[in-house]
Amino acid sequence: MSDRQLKGVGVSPGIGVGTAIVVRWTMPEVPHRVVPRAQVEKEVRRLRAAVKDVKRYLQDLRVKAEDRAGVDEARIFDAQILMLEDKEFLSGVADLIRENHLAAEKAYEFKALEVRDMWAATGSARLKDRLVEPVGVAIRVIEHLMHRGSGRAVESIDQPRSLWPRSSRRDSPCSSIASMSWGS
């Protein structure tokens, strides 16, 4: 076994030593799909249901993280839940569904990529470092809408590990440590 140095965005203070698991978690390929006018409101309801389900999942992860790592570390989920519930963002997604007859997952992807690009364009190093949060939330919602598991691969981890999320770019994390869970 060889030593390797990994760089990433810290989500808690201190130094971690141990076995690292590199998780590749990227935005899913979302097919372009339009829905008939009569199904537009059904898509908006699907969006709302997915947000509700993902919120419940994040709340459960928060409780597990608080039990295992403490209150401070569990707060990362508060930020993700706030992003998930952002009324302006969700209203924009619903507008895309209604105006363009897009499937909920495609509308969510469009809006999430718009926010990602807007944050990246600010030139703020702090916002760029935090891009992992809205992208992680988007991945969870889109994969839920597409009836796929979302970051569940790490749930089989049975002991504490350091997670290193990676995007397709070697130097850019695409998800946060918020995917971490140790058993049930």
C-alpha positions as CSV (number, residue, x, y, z in Angstrom):
1,M,0.0,0.0,0.0
2,S,1.4,3.4,-0.9
3,D,0.8,6.8,0.7
4,R,-1.1,9.3,-1.4
5,Q,-2.0,12.9,-0.6
6,L,-5.5,14.0,-1.5
7,K,-6.8,17.6,-1.5
8,G,-10.3,18.6,-0.9
9,V,-12.7,20.9,1.0
10,G,-12.7,20.3,4.7
11,V,-16.0,19.9,6.3
12,S,-14.8,19.7,9.9
13,P,-11.7,20.9,11.7
14,G,-8.7,18.6,12.4
15,I,-6.7,16.0,10.6
16,G,-8.0,12.7,9.6
17,V,-5.7,9.6,9.4
18,G,-7.0,6.3,8.2
19,T,-8.4,4.5,5.2
20,A,-9.9,6.8,2.6
21,I,-12.6,5.9,0.2
22,V,-12.8,7.9,-3.0
23,V,-16.4,8.3,-4.1
24,R,-17.1,9.4,-7.7
25,W,-20.5,11.2,-7.5
26,T,-21.5,13.4,-10.5
27,M,-24.6,14.9,-12.0
28,P,-26.5,12.1,-13.7
29,E,-27.2,12.1,-17.4
30,V,-30.8,13.4,-17.6
31,P,-32.6,12.6,-20.8
32,H,-34.5,15.5,-22.4
33,R,-38.2,14.7,-22.0
34,V,-41.2,16.8,-22.5
35,V,-44.6,16.0,-21.1
36,P,-48.0,16.7,-22.5
37,R,-49.8,19.8,-21.3
38,A,-52.2,17.7,-19.3
39,Q,-49.4,16.2,-17.3
40,V,-47.5,19.4,-16.4
41,E,-49.1,19.8,-12.9
42,K,-48.4,16.1,-12.3
43,E,-44.7,16.9,-12.9
44,V,-44.8,19.8,-10.5
45,R,-46.3,17.4,-7.9
46,R,-43.6,14.9,-8.6
47,L,-41.0,17.6,-8.0
48,R,-42.6,18.5,-4.6
49,A,-42.8,14.9,-3.6
50,A,-39.1,14.3,-4.5
51,V,-38.1,17.4,-2.5
52,K,-40.1,16.1,0.5
53,D,-38.5,12.6,0.3
54,V,-35.0,14.0,-0.1
55,K,-35.6,16.3,2.9
56,R,-36.7,13.4,5.0
57,Y,-33.6,11.4,3.9
58,L,-31.3,14.4,4.8
59,Q,-33.0,14.8,8.1
60,D,-32.4,11.1,8.9
61,L,-28.7,11.5,7.9
62,R,-28.5,14.5,10.1
63,V,-29.7,12.5,13.1
64,K,-27.2,9.7,12.4
65,A,-24.4,12.2,12.0
66,E,-25.3,14.0,15.2
67,D,-25.4,10.6,17.1
68,R,-22.0,9.5,15.6
69,A,-20.0,12.7,15.1
70,G,-21.7,15.4,17.2
71,V,-23.9,18.5,16.7
72,D,-21.4,20.6,14.9
73,E,-20.6,18.1,12.2
74,A,-24.3,17.3,11.7
75,R,-25.0,21.0,10.9
76,I,-23.8,20.4,7.3
77,F,-27.2,18.9,6.7
78,D,-29.0,22.1,7.8
79,A,-27.4,24.0,4.9
80,Q,-28.4,21.2,2.5
81,I,-31.9,21.2,3.7
82,L,-32.2,25.0,3.4
83,M,-30.9,24.7,-0.2
84,L,-33.4,22.0,-0.9
85,E,-36.3,24.1,0.4
86,D,-35.3,27.3,-1.4
87,K,-38.6,28.7,-2.5
88,E,-37.2,30.9,-5.3
89,F,-35.2,28.0,-6.7
90,L,-38.2,25.6,-6.6
91,S,-40.5,28.2,-8.1
92,G,-38.0,28.6,-11.0
93,V,-38.0,24.8,-11.5
94,A,-41.8,24.7,-11.4
95,D,-41.9,27.6,-14.0
96,L,-39.6,25.6,-16.3
97,I,-41.9,22.6,-16.0
98,R,-45.0,24.7,-16.7
99,E,-43.6,26.9,-19.5
100,N,-41.6,24.3,-21.4
101,H,-43.5,21.1,-20.5
102,L,-40.2,19.6,-19.2
103,A,-40.0,16.5,-17.0
104,A,-39.3,17.5,-13.4
105,E,-35.8,16.0,-13.5
106,K,-34.8,17.9,-16.6
107,A,-36.2,21.2,-15.2
108,Y,-34.3,20.6,-11.9
109,E,-31.1,19.9,-13.8
110,F,-31.4,23.1,-15.8
111,K,-32.0,25.2,-12.8
112,A,-29.2,23.5,-10.7
113,L,-26.7,24.0,-13.5
114,E,-27.7,27.7,-13.8
115,V,-27.1,28.2,-10.1
116,R,-23.8,26.3,-10.2
117,D,-22.6,28.4,-13.1
118,M,-23.7,31.6,-11.4
119,W,-21.8,30.7,-8.2
120,A,-18.7,29.7,-10.2
121,A,-18.8,33.0,-12.2
122,T,-18.7,35.2,-9.1
123,G,-14.9,34.7,-8.8
124,S,-15.4,34.1,-5.0
125,A,-13.2,31.3,-3.8
126,R,-15.5,30.7,-0.9
127,L,-18.5,30.2,-3.2
128,K,-16.5,27.9,-5.5
129,D,-15.4,25.8,-2.5
130,R,-19.1,25.5,-1.5
131,L,-20.3,24.4,-4.9
132,V,-20.3,20.9,-3.6
133,E,-23.4,21.6,-1.5
134,P,-26.0,22.6,-4.2
135,V,-24.5,20.0,-6.5
136,G,-24.9,17.3,-3.9
137,V,-28.5,18.4,-3.3
138,A,-29.2,18.4,-7.0
139,I,-27.8,14.9,-7.5
140,R,-30.0,13.6,-4.7
141,V,-33.2,15.2,-6.1
142,I,-32.5,14.3,-9.7
143,E,-31.6,10.7,-9.0
144,H,-34.8,10.4,-6.8
145,L,-36.9,11.7,-9.7
146,M,-35.2,9.2,-12.0
147,H,-35.9,6.4,-9.5
148,R,-32.2,5.7,-8.8
149,G,-30.3,5.4,-5.5
150,S,-28.5,8.5,-4.5
151,G,-25.2,8.1,-2.8
152,R,-26.3,5.0,-1.1
153,A,-23.1,3.1,-2.0
154,V,-21.4,4.6,1.0
155,E,-24.1,3.4,3.4
156,S,-22.6,-0.1,3.4
157,I,-19.5,1.3,5.2
158,D,-19.4,-0.4,8.6
159,Q,-16.8,1.8,10.3
160,P,-15.5,5.4,10.2
161,R,-13.7,6.3,7.0
162,S,-12.5,9.4,5.3
163,L,-14.6,10.0,2.1
164,W,-13.1,11.9,-0.8
165,P,-15.8,12.8,-3.3
166,R,-14.6,13.4,-6.8
167,S,-16.0,14.8,-10.0
168,S,-14.9,14.1,-13.5
169,R,-12.3,16.9,-13.0
170,R,-9.4,15.5,-11.0
171,D,-9.1,18.5,-8.8
172,S,-12.7,19.3,-8.1
173,P,-14.9,17.7,-5.5
174,C,-18.5,17.2,-6.7
175,S,-20.2,16.2,-3.5
176,S,-19.9,16.8,0.1
177,I,-19.1,14.6,3.0
178,A,-22.8,14.7,3.6
179,S,-23.0,11.4,1.8
180,M,-21.3,9.7,4.7
181,S,-23.1,7.2,6.9
182,W,-21.9,4.2,8.9
183,G,-24.5,1.4,8.8
184,S,-27.9,1.9,10.3
